[in-house]
Amino acid sequence: MEEENENDPMGAVDFTKIFFTDINGRLMNLFVNPLMVDKMSKTGVGFDGSSIAGYTSVENSDRLLVPSLSTYNEIDFGDKTVGFLIGDIYDEKGNPSGTDPRHLLKKVLKKAEKEFQVRFTVGPEHEFFLFNGESAAAGTDPEMCVLEHSDDIGYFVSSPTDKGESVRQDIVNVLAGCGIQYEKTHHEVTPSQHEINLECTDALSAADRTLLFSYVAKQVAEKNGFTASFMPKPFENYNRNAFHIHLSMQDFEGNNLFYDATSEHQLSDLARYFIGGILKYARETSIIMASTVNSYKAYVMGKEAPVVRGWGLRNRSSMVRVPYTLSPESTRIELRNPDPAGNVYLQMAVLISMGLAGMREKLDCGMADKGSSYNKEHGLKVWDDDFLPRSFYEALVEAEDSSFLKETMGEAIYKNMMTLKLKEWEEDRVHVTQREHNKYRDV
């Protein structure tokens, strides 16, 4: 099932974990004997797939977790060294599982290579909050969970007032020990919010590194007395945690196919088609990019989250942004509507599939946004196709009607994902909050 391991021996660690995600994107792991990893890469290790959200039913629950040896890293936290592996999911017949998000991304990438002879370079922006220690731990009463800021500063503020600078430095140092370099790190706009950008890499590795980043960030934060949170919108009047995805497309010789020196804005026709596909399918795929009830609290005018379907040059109010660059190799798009609560494998698979559909259908992206999309005249309507969905329910309706999403994800993942999301919506729909008590108790 797996290639030979070039990183032996694996015994020089305190313990080894195989990581994967459920369909929601929640990080899961299995603690294994490092001396048995090589054998597991050939035979897999069994687990109950029905206990993992979105995987399978209880009457057909046997699944195999197979570590991918090429993903092996030794994470040195100082007080312990952890062997880190990403796992693929197989069914009881030894076939790739139809509900494995990582397998879906690999399938989409193979299709892109076969149909268009292209590959992708990806660089996500990792945003997260650092809350004070135990204040962020949910108690027995969920209404009593209080998130306590670790600072009260904003964008690019320096230490010593930036209490998270040393945490960010520890995170990038740990990642450097895994051979992963960072591009930049800084305090974000909102109090207690931070951003770390890693070097760009191929799409599958970028998704795998997102799992590694999440694990390292949470471990390092806890060691320093903080809680790292990737919750999309913890605070009503502040910016959200985003998961902006920078993406470029290359041929097999490494030439950037988004760049054309002779075209307007140096964007090739393929780039315009790719953006056009994203714009066309943005609403019906929103449930993948913003996959929780909380995600839709973030789509607010003026808070740097996109609210309107559109694209722009260097425009941070646009859903798809084309950043300013000094070199052809750096020409890329930035998708700004995803958040880090989603499943990174599904997000990247769907993003690439939208772009490829645009190329297939030759969907020109039209005129770029001029000025802030927040300042345009927008009529107040309950349902507006010019906007991204403004509620979890609206995103669910769009996904339910989407043949594109069904075909892209495959029947098994799509069906299981929709079942989970409908349950999440129903739980939220009937939940009575303290805000409702305050607003309606005197009616």
DRENDO-1510 file (C-alpha; in Angstrom, 1 decimal, always signed):
<recs>
REC; n; res; u; v; w
REC; 1; MET; +0.0; +0.0; +0.0 .
REC; 2; GLU; +2.9; +2.4; +0.7 .
REC; 3; GLU; +6.4; +3.2; -0.5 .
REC; 4; GLU; +9.6; +2.3; +1.3 .
REC; 5; ASN; +10.5; +4.4; +4.2 .
REC; 6; GLU; +13.6; +6.6; +3.7 .
REC; 7; ASN; +13.4; +8.0; +7.3 .
REC; 8; ASP; +14.3; +4.9; +9.3 .
REC; 9; PRO; +14.8; +4.3; +12.1 .
REC; 10; MET; +11.5; +5.5; +13.6 .
REC; 11; GLY; +12.4; +4.2; +17.1 .
REC; 12; ALA; +14.2; +7.3; +18.1 .
REC; 13; VAL; +11.1; +9.1; +19.3 .
REC; 14; ASP; +9.1; +9.0; +22.5 .
REC; 15; PHE; +5.9; +8.0; +20.7 .
REC; 16; THR; +4.4; +8.0; +17.2 .
REC; 17; LYS; +1.0; +9.2; +16.1 .
REC; 18; ILE; -0.8; +8.7; +12.8 .
REC; 19; PHE; -3.0; +11.7; +12.0 .
REC; 20; PHE; -6.1; +12.0; +9.7 .
REC; 21; THR; -9.3; +14.1; +9.7 .
REC; 22; ASP; -12.9; +13.3; +10.0 .
REC; 23; ILE; -15.2; +14.8; +7.3 .
REC; 24; ASN; -15.7; +18.0; +9.4 .
REC; 25; GLY; -11.9; +18.6; +9.4 .
REC; 26; ARG; -11.4; +17.7; +13.1 .
REC; 27; LEU; -7.9; +16.4; +13.7 .
REC; 28; MET; -7.9; +12.7; +14.7 .
REC; 29; ASN; -4.9; +10.5; +15.6 .
REC; 30; LEU; -3.9; +7.0; +16.6 .
REC; 31; PHE; -1.1; +6.3; +19.0 .
REC; 32; VAL; +1.1; +3.5; +17.6 .
REC; 33; ASN; +4.3; +1.6; +18.4 .
REC; 34; PRO; +7.0; +3.3; +16.2 .
REC; 35; LEU; +8.7; +0.0; +15.7 .
REC; 36; MET; +5.6; -1.3; +13.9 .
REC; 37; VAL; +5.0; +1.6; +11.6 .
REC; 38; ASP; +6.8; +0.0; +8.6 .
REC; 39; LYS; +4.6; -3.1; +8.9 .
REC; 40; MET; +1.5; -0.9; +9.2 .
REC; 41; SER; +2.3; +0.9; +6.0 .
REC; 42; LYS; +1.9; -2.4; +4.2 .
REC; 43; THR; -1.0; -4.0; +6.1 .
REC; 44; GLY; -2.7; -1.0; +7.8 .
REC; 45; VAL; -4.1; -0.9; +11.3 .
REC; 46; GLY; -7.8; -1.5; +11.9 .
REC; 47; PHE; -10.2; +0.9; +13.5 .
REC; 48; ASP; -13.9; +1.6; +13.9 .
REC; 49; GLY; -14.9; +3.8; +11.1 .
REC; 50; SER; -18.4; +4.3; +12.4 .
REC; 51; SER; -17.0; +6.3; +15.3 .
REC; 52; ILE; -15.4; +8.9; +13.0 .
REC; 53; ALA; -17.7; +11.6; +11.9 .
REC; 54; GLY; -18.8; +11.1; +8.3 .
REC; 55; TYR; -16.9; +7.9; +7.6 .
REC; 56; THR; -19.3; +4.9; +7.6 .
REC; 57; SER; -22.2; +3.2; +9.3 .
REC; 58; VAL; -21.9; +0.8; +12.3 .
REC; 59; GLU; -23.0; -2.3; +10.3 .
REC; 60; ASN; -20.1; -1.7; +7.9 .
REC; 61; SER; -17.5; -0.1; +10.2 .
REC; 62; ASP; -14.2; -1.9; +9.6 .
REC; 63; ARG; -11.6; +0.5; +8.2 .
REC; 64; LEU; -7.8; +0.5; +7.8 .
REC; 65; LEU; -5.6; +3.4; +8.7 .
REC; 66; VAL; -2.4; +3.2; +6.5 .
REC; 67; PRO; +0.4; +5.6; +7.4 .
REC; 68; SER; +2.0; +7.4; +4.4 .
REC; 69; LEU; +5.7; +7.0; +5.1 .
REC; 70; SER; +6.6; +10.0; +2.9 .
REC; 71; THR; +4.8; +12.3; +5.4 .
REC; 72; TYR; +6.9; +11.2; +8.4 .
REC; 73; ASN; +8.3; +13.9; +10.6 .
REC; 74; GLU; +10.0; +13.9; +14.0 .
REC; 75; ILE; +8.6; +16.8; +16.0 .
REC; 76; ASP; +10.9; +18.0; +18.7 .
REC; 77; PHE; +9.0; +19.9; +21.4 .
REC; 78; GLY; +12.0; +20.0; +23.7 .
REC; 79; ASP; +10.5; +17.9; +26.5 .
REC; 80; LYS; +9.3; +15.2; +24.0 .
REC; 81; THR; +9.8; +14.0; +20.5 .
REC; 82; VAL; +6.8; +12.9; +18.5 .
REC; 83; GLY; +6.8; +10.8; +15.4 .
REC; 84; PHE; +4.2; +12.4; +13.1 .
REC; 85; LEU; +2.6; +10.6; +10.1 .
REC; 86; ILE; -0.4; +11.3; +7.9 .
REC; 87; GLY; -2.7; +8.3; +7.3 .
REC; 88; ASP; -4.9; +7.2; +4.4 .
REC; 89; ILE; -8.1; +5.3; +4.9 .
REC; 90; TYR; -8.9; +2.0; +3.2 .
REC; 91; ASP; -11.9; -0.2; +3.3 .
REC; 92; GLU; -12.0; -3.9; +4.4 .
REC; 93; LYS; -11.2; -4.9; +0.8 .
REC; 94; GLY; -8.0; -2.9; +0.8 .
REC; 95; ASN; -9.4; -0.2; -1.5 .
REC; 96; PRO; -9.1; +3.6; -0.8 .
REC; 97; SER; -12.2; +4.6; +1.2 .
REC; 98; GLY; -14.8; +6.6; -0.7 .
REC; 99; THR; -15.2; +8.8; +2.4 .
REC; 100; ASP; -11.5; +9.7; +2.9 .
REC; 101; PRO; -11.0; +13.4; +2.3 .
REC; 102; ARG; -7.3; +13.0; +1.6 .
REC; 103; HIS; -8.0; +10.4; -1.1 .
REC; 104; LEU; -10.5; +12.9; -2.7 .
REC; 105; LEU; -7.8; +15.5; -3.0 .
REC; 106; LYS; -5.3; +13.1; -4.5 .
REC; 107; LYS; -8.0; +12.0; -7.0 .
REC; 108; VAL; -8.7; +15.6; -8.1 .
REC; 109; LEU; -4.9; +16.3; -8.5 .
REC; 110; LYS; -4.5; +13.2; -10.7 .
REC; 111; LYS; -7.5; +14.3; -12.8 .
REC; 112; ALA; -5.9; +17.7; -13.3 .
REC; 113; GLU; -2.6; +16.2; -14.4 .
REC; 114; LYS; -4.4; +13.8; -16.8 .
REC; 115; GLU; -6.9; +16.2; -18.3 .
REC; 116; PHE; -5.0; +19.5; -18.4 .
REC; 117; GLN; -1.3; +18.4; -17.7 .
REC; 118; VAL; -1.1; +20.9; -14.8 .
REC; 119; ARG; +0.0; +20.9; -11.2 .
REC; 120; PHE; -0.6; +23.4; -8.4 .
REC; 121; THR; +1.5; +25.3; -5.9 .
REC; 122; VAL; -0.3; +26.3; -2.7 .
REC; 123; GLY; +0.4; +28.5; +0.3 .
REC; 124; PRO; -2.3; +28.9; +3.0 .
REC; 125; GLU; -2.3; +31.6; +5.6 .
REC; 126; HIS; -2.7; +30.2; +9.1 .
REC; 127; GLU; -4.7; +32.5; +11.4 .
REC; 128; PHE; -5.5; +31.6; +15.0 .
REC; 129; PHE; -6.3; +33.1; +18.4 .
REC; 130; LEU; -4.2; +32.7; +21.6 .
REC; 131; PHE; -6.5; +32.8; +24.6 .
REC; 132; ASN; -5.4; +32.7; +28.2 .
REC; 133; GLY; -5.0; +29.2; +29.4 .
REC; 134; GLU; -8.0; +27.6; +31.1 .
REC; 135; SER; -10.3; +30.4; +30.3 .
REC; 136; ALA; -10.8; +28.8; +26.9 .
REC; 137; ALA; -11.8; +25.4; +28.2 .
REC; 138; ALA; -15.5; +24.7; +27.7 .
REC; 139; GLY; -17.1; +23.6; +31.0 .
REC; 140; THR; -20.1; +21.4; +31.8 .
REC; 141; ASP; -22.3; +24.3; +30.8 .
REC; 142; PRO; -21.5; +25.4; +27.2 .
REC; 143; GLU; -23.0; +28.9; +27.9 .
REC; 144; MET; -20.4; +29.5; +30.5 .
REC; 145; CYS; -17.3; +29.1; +28.3 .
REC; 146; VAL; -15.6; +32.5; +28.5 .
REC; 147; LEU; -12.8; +33.3; +26.0 .
REC; 148; GLU; -10.2; +35.6; +27.7 .
REC; 149; HIS; -8.0; +37.7; +25.5 .
REC; 150; SER; -4.3; +37.3; +25.9 .
REC; 151; ASP; -3.6; +40.9; +24.7 .
REC; 152; ASP; -5.4; +44.0; +23.5 .
REC; 153; ILE; -3.3; +45.0; +20.5 .
REC; 154; GLY; -3.6; +45.0; +16.8 .
REC; 155; TYR; -1.9; +44.6; +13.4 .
REC; 156; PHE; +1.9; +44.3; +13.4 .
REC; 157; VAL; +2.3; +45.5; +17.0 .
REC; 158; SER; +5.7; +44.5; +18.4 .
REC; 159; SER; +6.9; +42.8; +21.6 .
REC; 160; PRO; +6.8; +43.2; +24.5 .
REC; 161; THR; +3.1; +44.2; +24.1 .
REC; 162; ASP; +2.7; +41.3; +21.6 .
REC; 163; LYS; +2.5; +38.5; +24.2 .
REC; 164; GLY; +2.2; +35.9; +21.4 .
REC; 165; GLU; +5.5; +36.7; +19.6 .
REC; 166; SER; +7.4; +34.1; +21.6 .
REC; 167; VAL; +4.7; +31.5; +21.0 .
REC; 168; ARG; +4.8; +32.2; +17.2 .
REC; 169; GLN; +8.6; +31.9; +17.3 .
REC; 170; ASP; +8.5; +28.6; +19.1 .
REC; 171; ILE; +6.0; +27.3; +16.5 .
REC; 172; VAL; +8.2; +28.2; +13.6 .
REC; 173; ASN; +11.2; +26.8; +15.3 .
REC; 174; VAL; +9.5; +23.5; +15.9 .
REC; 175; LEU; +8.3; +23.4; +12.2 .
REC; 176; ALA; +11.9; +24.3; +11.0 .
REC; 177; GLY; +13.0; +21.1; +12.8 .
REC; 178; CYS; +10.7; +19.3; +10.5 .
REC; 179; GLY; +12.2; +20.9; +7.5 .
REC; 180; ILE; +9.3; +23.3; +7.0 .
REC; 181; GLN; +10.2; +27.0; +6.6 .
REC; 182; TYR; +8.0; +29.9; +7.4 .
REC; 183; GLU; +7.6; +33.0; +5.2 .
REC; 184; LYS; +6.4; +35.5; +7.8 .
REC; 185; THR; +4.7; +35.7; +11.1 .
REC; 186; HIS; +2.9; +38.6; +12.9 .
REC; 187; HIS; +0.2; +39.8; +15.2 .
REC; 188; GLU; -3.1; +40.2; +13.3 .
REC; 189; VAL; -5.8; +42.9; +13.4 .
REC; 190; THR; -7.9; +41.5; +16.2 .
REC; 191; PRO; -6.6; +41.3; +19.8 .
REC; 192; SER; -5.1; +37.9; +20.6 .
REC; 193; GLN; -5.0; +37.0; +16.9 .
REC; 194; HIS; -1.9; +35.8; +15.1 .
REC; 195; GLU; -0.8; +34.7; +11.6 .
REC; 196; ILE; +1.9; +32.4; +10.4 .
REC; 197; ASN; +2.5; +31.8; +6.7 .
REC; 198; LEU; +4.6; +28.8; +5.6 .
REC; 199; GLU; +6.6; +28.4; +2.3 .
REC; 200; CYS; +4.5; +27.3; -0.7 .
REC; 201; THR; +4.5; +23.7; -1.8 .
REC; 202; ASP; +2.4; +21.3; -3.8 .
REC; 203; ALA; -1.3; +21.0; -3.0 .
REC; 204; LEU; -1.2; +17.7; -1.1 .
REC; 205; SER; +1.8; +18.6; +1.0 .
REC; 206; ALA; +0.2; +22.0; +1.8 .
REC; 207; ALA; -2.9; +20.2; +3.1 .
REC; 208; ASP; -0.8; +17.7; +5.1 .
REC; 209; ARG; +1.3; +20.5; +6.5 .
REC; 210; THR; -2.0; +22.2; +7.7 .
REC; 211; LEU; -2.6; +19.2; +9.9 .
REC; 212; LEU; +0.9; +19.4; +11.2 .
REC; 213; PHE; +0.7; +23.1; +11.8 .
REC; 214; SER; -2.6; +22.8; +13.7 .
REC; 215; TYR; -1.1; +20.1; +16.0 .
REC; 216; VAL; +2.1; +22.0; +16.6 .
REC; 217; ALA; +0.4; +25.3; +17.3 .
REC; 218; LYS; -2.0; +23.8; +19.9 .
REC; 219; GLN; +0.9; +21.9; +21.6 .
REC; 220; VAL; +3.2; +24.9; +21.7 .
REC; 221; ALA; +0.4; +27.2; +22.9 .
REC; 222; GLU; -0.5; +24.9; +25.7 .
REC; 223; LYS; +3.1; +24.6; +26.8 .
REC; 224; ASN; +3.3; +28.4; +27.1 .
REC; 225; GLY; +0.1; +28.7; +29.1 .
REC; 226; PHE; -2.3; +29.6; +26.2 .
REC; 227; THR; -5.0; +27.9; +24.2 .
REC; 228; ALA; -4.7; +28.1; +20.4 .
REC; 229; SER; -8.1; +28.3; +18.7 .
REC; 230; PHE; -9.0; +28.2; +15.0 .
REC; 231; MET; -12.6; +29.0; +15.7 .
REC; 232; PRO; -13.8; +31.2; +12.8 .
REC; 233; LYS; -15.6; +34.0; +14.6 .
REC; 234; PRO; -15.1; +34.1; +18.4 .
REC; 235; PHE; -16.0; +37.8; +18.8 .
REC; 236; GLU; -18.9; +39.7; +17.3 .
REC; 237; ASN; -17.2; +43.0; +16.6 .
REC; 238; TYR; -13.8; +41.8; +15.5 .
REC; 239; ASN; -12.3; +40.2; +12.4 .
REC; 240; ARG; -12.5; +36.4; +12.0 .
REC; 241; ASN; -9.9; +33.7; +11.7 .
REC; 242; ALA; -9.6; +33.1; +8.0 .
REC; 243; PHE; -7.8; +30.5; +6.0 .
REC; 244; HIS; -6.8; +32.3; +2.8 .
REC; 245; ILE; -5.5; +29.9; +0.1 .
REC; 246; HIS; -2.9; +31.2; -2.3 .
REC; 247; LEU; -2.7; +29.1; -5.5 .
REC; 248; SER; -0.8; +29.1; -8.8 .
REC; 249; MET; -0.9; +26.5; -11.6 .
REC; 250; GLN; +2.1; +25.1; -13.5 .
REC; 251; ASP; +2.7; +22.9; -16.5 .
REC; 252; PHE; +5.0; +19.9; -16.1 .
REC; 253; GLU; +8.0; +22.0; -16.9 .
REC; 254; GLY; +7.2; +24.4; -14.0 .
REC; 255; ASN; +6.0; +27.3; -16.1 .
REC; 256; ASN; +3.3; +29.4; -14.3 .
REC; 257; LEU; +0.2; +29.1; -16.4 .
REC; 258; PHE; -1.5; +32.0; -14.7 .
REC; 259; TYR; +1.0; +34.5; -16.1 .
REC; 260; ASP; +0.9; +36.1; -19.5 .
REC; 261; ALA; +3.1; +39.1; -20.1 .
REC; 262; THR; +1.0; +40.2; -23.1 .
REC; 263; SER; -2.4; +40.2; -21.3 .
REC; 264; GLU; -4.2; +42.8; -19.2 .
REC; 265; HIS; -2.9; +42.6; -15.6 .
REC; 266; GLN; -0.5; +39.9; -16.9 .
REC; 267; LEU; -3.2; +37.3; -16.2 .
REC; 268; SER; -3.5; +34.5; -18.8 .
REC; 269; ASP; -6.8; +33.3; -20.2 .
REC; 270; LEU; -6.4; +30.2; -18.1 .
REC; 271; ALA; -6.2; +32.3; -15.0 .
REC; 272; ARG; -9.3; +34.2; -16.0 .
REC; 273; TYR; -11.2; +30.9; -16.7 .
REC; 274; PHE; -10.0; +29.5; -13.4 .
REC; 275; ILE; -11.3; +32.5; -11.5 .
REC; 276; GLY; -14.5; +32.4; -13.5 .
REC; 277; GLY; -15.1; +28.8; -12.3 .
REC; 278; ILE; -14.6; +29.8; -8.7 .
REC; 279; LEU; -17.1; +32.7; -9.1 .
REC; 280; LYS; -19.7; +30.5; -10.8 .
REC; 281; TYR; -19.7; +27.7; -8.2 .
REC; 282; ALA; -18.9; +29.8; -5.1 .
REC; 283; ARG; -22.4; +29.8; -3.5 .
REC; 284; GLU; -23.0; +26.0; -3.9 .
REC; 285; THR; -19.6; +25.1; -2.5 .
REC; 286; SER; -19.7; +27.6; +0.4 .
REC; 287; ILE; -20.5; +24.8; +2.9 .
REC; 288; ILE; -17.1; +23.4; +2.2 .
REC; 289; MET; -15.2; +26.7; +2.6 .
REC; 290; ALA; -17.2; +27.9; +5.6 .
REC; 291; SER; -18.5; +24.8; +7.1 .
REC; 292; THR; -19.9; +25.7; +10.5 .
REC; 293; VAL; -22.8; +27.8; +11.9 .
REC; 294; ASN; -20.2; +30.1; +13.4 .
REC; 295; SER; -18.5; +30.6; +10.0 .
REC; 296; TYR; -21.4; +32.7; +8.7 .
REC; 297; LYS; -21.2; +35.2; +11.6 .
REC; 298; ALA; -18.0; +36.4; +9.9 .
REC; 299; TYR; -19.5; +37.5; +6.6 .
REC; 300; VAL; -19.9; +41.1; +7.7 .
REC; 301; MET; -19.2; +44.3; +5.7 .
REC; 302; GLY; -15.9; +46.0; +6.5 .
REC; 303; LYS; -14.4; +43.1; +8.5 .
REC; 304; GLU; -12.0; +41.8; +5.7 .
REC; 305; ALA; -14.2; +38.8; +5.0 .
REC; 306; PRO; -15.7; +38.6; +1.5 .
REC; 307; VAL; -19.4; +39.0; +1.3 .
REC; 308; VAL; -19.9; +39.4; -2.5 .
REC; 309; ARG; -18.9; +37.1; -5.3 .
REC; 310; GLY; -16.2; +38.9; -7.2 .
REC; 311; TRP; -12.5; +39.2; -7.9 .
REC; 312; GLY; -10.1; +42.1; -7.7 .
REC; 313; LEU; -6.5; +43.2; -8.1 .
REC; 314; ARG; -4.9; +43.6; -4.7 .
REC; 315; ASN; -8.4; +44.1; -3.3 .
REC; 316; ARG; -8.9; +42.6; +0.2 .
REC; 317; SER; -12.7; +43.1; +0.0 .
REC; 318; SER; -12.9; +40.7; -3.0 .
REC; 319; MET; -13.6; +37.0; -2.7 .
REC; 320; VAL; -10.8; +36.1; -5.1 .
REC; 321; ARG; -7.8; +38.4; -5.0 .
REC; 322; VAL; -4.9; +38.7; -7.4 .
REC; 323; PRO; -2.0; +39.9; -5.2 .
REC; 324; TYR; +0.7; +42.3; -6.5 .
REC; 325; THR; +3.8; +40.4; -7.5 .
REC; 326; LEU; +7.2; +41.3; -8.9 .
REC; 327; SER; +7.8; +38.0; -10.8 .
REC; 328; PRO; +6.0; +35.8; -13.2 .
REC; 329; GLU; +6.6; +32.8; -10.9 .
REC; 330; SER; +4.6; +34.6; -8.1 .
REC; 331; THR; +1.5; +35.3; -10.1 .
REC; 332; ARG; -1.3; +33.6; -8.2 .
REC; 333; ILE; -4.8; +33.9; -7.0 .
REC; 334; GLU; -5.9; +34.1; -3.3 .
REC; 335; LEU; -9.2; +32.6; -2.3 .
REC; 336; ARG; -10.4; +34.6; +0.8 .
REC; 337; ASN; -13.7; +33.0; +1.8 .
REC; 338; PRO; -12.4; +29.7; +3.5 .
REC; 339; ASP; -11.9; +29.5; +7.2 .
REC; 340; PRO; -9.8; +27.1; +9.3 .
REC; 341; ALA; -12.7; +25.2; +10.8 .
REC; 342; GLY; -13.3; +23.3; +7.5 .
REC; 343; ASN; -11.6; +20.2; +6.1 .
REC; 344; VAL; -8.5; +21.3; +4.3 .
REC; 345; TYR; -8.5; +18.3; +1.9 .
REC; 346; LEU; -12.1; +19.0; +0.9 .
REC; 347; GLN; -11.4; +22.8; +0.6 .
REC; 348; MET; -8.4; +22.3; -1.7 .
REC; 349; ALA; -10.1; +19.6; -3.8 .
REC; 350; VAL; -13.2; +21.7; -4.3 .
REC; 351; LEU; -11.2; +24.9; -5.0 .
REC; 352; ILE; -9.2; +23.2; -7.7 .
REC; 353; SER; -12.3; +21.5; -9.1 .
REC; 354; MET; -14.1; +24.9; -9.4 .
REC; 355; GLY; -11.1; +26.3; -11.3 .
REC; 356; LEU; -10.8; +23.3; -13.6 .
REC; 357; ALA; -14.5; +23.6; -14.4 .
REC; 358; GLY; -14.0; +27.2; -15.3 .
REC; 359; MET; -11.2; +26.2; -17.7 .
REC; 360; ARG; -13.3; +23.4; -19.1 .
REC; 361; GLU; -16.3; +25.7; -19.7 .
REC; 362; LYS; -14.1; +28.7; -20.7 .
REC; 363; LEU; -15.8; +30.9; -18.1 .
REC; 364; ASP; -14.2; +34.4; -18.3 .
REC; 365; CYS; -14.2; +36.1; -14.9 .
REC; 366; GLY; -15.4; +39.4; -16.2 .
REC; 367; MET; -14.5; +42.8; -14.8 .
REC; 368; ALA; -12.5; +43.1; -11.7 .
REC; 369; ASP; -14.0; +44.8; -8.6 .
REC; 370; LYS; -13.3; +48.5; -8.5 .
REC; 371; GLY; -13.0; +49.9; -5.1 .
REC; 372; SER; -14.2; +48.3; -1.9 .
REC; 373; SER; -17.1; +45.8; -2.5 .
REC; 374; TYR; -18.2; +46.9; +1.0 .
REC; 375; ASN; -19.0; +50.4; -0.3 .
REC; 376; LYS; -21.2; +49.4; -3.2 .
REC; 377; GLU; -25.0; +49.8; -3.2 .
REC; 378; HIS; -26.5; +46.5; -2.1 .
REC; 379; GLY; -30.2; +46.1; -1.8 .
REC; 380; LEU; -31.3; +44.4; +1.4 .
REC; 381; LYS; -32.8; +41.1; +0.3 .
REC; 382; VAL; -33.3; +37.8; +2.2 .
REC; 383; TRP; -31.7; +35.8; -0.7 .
REC; 384; ASP; -29.3; +37.4; -3.1 .
REC; 385; ASP; -27.2; +35.4; -5.6 .
REC; 386; ASP; -24.7; +38.2; -5.9 .
REC; 387; PHE; -23.6; +37.5; -2.3 .
REC; 388; LEU; -22.0; +34.5; -0.7 .
REC; 389; PRO; -24.5; +32.7; +1.5 .
REC; 390; ARG; -25.0; +34.7; +4.6 .
REC; 391; SER; -26.2; +31.9; +6.8 .
REC; 392; PHE; -25.4; +28.2; +7.4 .
REC; 393; TYR; -29.0; +27.4; +6.2 .
REC; 394; GLU; -28.5; +29.3; +3.0 .
REC; 395; ALA; -25.3; +27.4; +2.3 .
REC; 396; LEU; -27.0; +24.1; +3.0 .
REC; 397; VAL; -29.8; +24.8; +0.5 .
REC; 398; GLU; -27.2; +25.8; -2.2 .
REC; 399; ALA; -25.2; +22.6; -1.5 .
REC; 400; GLU; -28.3; +20.4; -1.5 .
REC; 401; ASP; -29.2; +21.7; -5.0 .
REC; 402; SER; -25.6; +21.4; -6.4 .
REC; 403; SER; -24.9; +18.7; -9.0 .
REC; 404; PHE; -21.4; +20.1; -9.2 .
REC; 405; LEU; -20.7; +19.5; -5.5 .
REC; 406; LYS; -22.1; +16.0; -5.7 .
REC; 407; GLU; -20.0; +15.1; -8.7 .
REC; 408; THR; -16.9; +16.6; -7.3 .
REC; 409; MET; -17.0; +15.0; -3.9 .
REC; 410; GLY; -18.6; +11.7; -4.9 .
REC; 411; GLU; -21.8; +10.2; -3.5 .
REC; 412; ALA; -20.4; +8.8; -0.2 .
REC; 413; ILE; -18.6; +12.0; +1.0 .
REC; 414; TYR; -21.4; +14.3; -0.2 .
REC; 415; LYS; -24.2; +12.3; +1.4 .
REC; 416; ASN; -22.4; +11.8; +4.8 .
REC; 417; MET; -21.3; +15.5; +4.8 .
REC; 418; MET; -24.8; +16.7; +4.2 .
REC; 419; THR; -26.2; +14.4; +6.9 .
REC; 420; LEU; -23.7; +15.9; +9.5 .
REC; 421; LYS; -24.3; +19.5; +8.4 .
REC; 422; LEU; -28.1; +19.1; +8.5 .
REC; 423; LYS; -27.8; +17.7; +12.0 .
REC; 424; GLU; -25.6; +20.7; +13.0 .
REC; 425; TRP; -28.1; +23.2; +11.6 .
REC; 426; GLU; -31.0; +21.5; +13.4 .
REC; 427; GLU; -29.2; +21.6; +16.7 .
REC; 428; ASP; -28.5; +25.3; +16.3 .
REC; 429; ARG; -32.0; +26.0; +15.0 .
REC; 430; VAL; -33.7; +24.8; +18.2 .
REC; 431; HIS; -31.1; +26.1; +20.6 .
REC; 432; VAL; -32.2; +29.0; +22.8 .
REC; 433; THR; -29.4; +31.4; +23.7 .
REC; 434; GLN; -28.8; +33.9; +26.5 .
REC; 435; ARG; -29.2; +36.7; +23.9 .
REC; 436; GLU; -32.7; +35.6; +23.2 .
REC; 437; HIS; -33.5; +35.7; +26.9 .
REC; 438; ASN; -32.2; +39.2; +27.1 .
REC; 439; LYS; -34.1; +40.4; +24.0 .
REC; 440; TYR; -37.4; +38.6; +24.3 .
REC; 441; ARG; -38.1; +37.9; +28.0 .
REC; 442; ASP; -40.3; +41.0; +28.3 .
REC; 443; VAL; -42.4; +40.3; +25.3 .
</recs>
